[in-house]
Every structure is written in C-alpha cells, then in structure tokens.
Amino acid sequence: MRREPFHRSEMSSQLVFGETYKVLDERHDWLLVRSDWDGYEGWISRNAYEGVSPEDYREIHEEEPVFCKDPLLIVTPQGKEESVWLSFGSRLPFLGQDKKNFRMNKVRYILPRSCLLSTGTGTDIRNSLTGCDRSLLSIPYLWGGKTFFGTDCSGFVQTLFRIHGIYLPRDAREQSLTGTSVNLLNESRPGDLAFFDNDESEIAHVGIITQPGHIIHASTMVREDLLDHQGIYHDSLMRYTHRLRLIKDCISK
C-alpha cells in the first residue's frame, strides 16, 4: 500500500494473503483501498487486486479467523504444481474440517502436514507471543512491511497480536494510545509493549518485552536486545539505540 498512486511513492503498509479490504477510489492503474482489519488506507496496483463474491466476503467476516503462525508457509493450489508462499499473519479462509486445506475464491489450497495455525483463542497469549517470536528473528527491516520478507517495528507487533486475536492500530504512535500503562519496567510482563521516542519526543518505535530485561523488535532486522529503564541497549554496538518512553499492557482486559 502506498500513500500516493505513483510507483516511486513510499510504501506505507502491506496487505497480506487473505486480508480483506474495500475499494474506495480508482486512478488509472491504481486503487485506493481501506483495510477491513485496521481501517488503514492506501493505494495498491490494480494487478494486485482480486475480488471476491458478496457471499464469500460476508462469510469470511462471519467465520472464526484462522491465521498462519509459521514464519513462512508453502501451500499448493489443488490440481496444480506451482506453490504459493504465505507469510506469518496470512489468513486462511474457509478452512476444511480436517484442517488440511482452505479456499480462496474457487481455488482450494493444500496445507502441508505440519503447519502452525492460530485462531487467537484458547491459548496462553503471553507465552505464545514470546514463544513464536524467536522463530522470526533476523527478518529484514522494511519500512511499511509486515511479512516474513520484511517488516517494520509496528507492522511486526500488529501482525503478531492479530494472530492472537488482539486488535492493534497500524502505527506505533496509535498503538501507544491503547492498553493500560505499566508504571515501572520491573512490573512489566512478557507480551507487554515498550514504546520509544525520538528527539522531538514523538513515539517512533515499539517492541515486545519477552522476559525481564529483554525485548524483541524490528530495527535493521527483527532482533532481541537488552532493555532497561533508559531504553534498548545494543550489545554489539555497546550503546543505547532507543530511548524508553512508556510501557503498555495491551493484552489484559
């Protein structure tokens, strides 16, 4: 998704497989769309657009969502030889009762025997969040990204929380306005979000606390670093890279 409908404009976010959206406007080869999940708006190429029937659209929103938890999931369209690569956070609509396949439009995709799926319910969210995060280490940083092939800090956090059934806005500043404040770092728990500001005192970065004194975040790549009351300490650089502003519990109700 791009802010403006031009090839050279900066990507602001992404839509992943199975994510629904509405078309708001058209301009030449570009479509202005709004994500149904977080209301984020941007322009996509018409070549990336694939419509669904009104019936499928309604049923997708009525069914319990199922998401891919594997960092990268390779599925095969039924009756075809080529494979489709799906990133973590992809939604798998119309999952078969045997959980061996799902459907998008008229194509049914075959799932591998071993794959990790999530409905966001019936699991210990804090343990699950911090457990699956480490399998995503070293994903490259990409401004506007939120997939295995590249992600930014807020896209990484939003996608992991979505997999576990928790809504978060797209950008770090808006995410910082949600949840309940945690007053002290030593009162935080795994799964709490830590936010960091820039020289203008604006929220500019976010990460997930994994254990006391540690945080996972996307900065040059998805990495786990040390965290204290000052901020994120990069052990290899031997300096602080981000200044801690606040901590939020966005899991507890």
Secondary structure, DSSP 8 states (H G I E B T S, - for coil): -BSSSSTTS-B-----TT--EEEEEEETTEEEEEETTT--EEEEEGGG-----HHHHHHHHHS---EE-SSEEEEEETT-S--EEEETT-B--S--TTSSEEEETTEEEE--SS--EE-S-SS-HHHHHHHHHGGGTT-BB-TT-EETTEE-HHHHHHHHHHHTT----SSHHHHTTSSEEESSGGG--TT-EEEEE-TTS-EEEEEEEEETTEEEEESSBEEEEEE-SSEEEETTTTEEEEEEEEEEE-S--
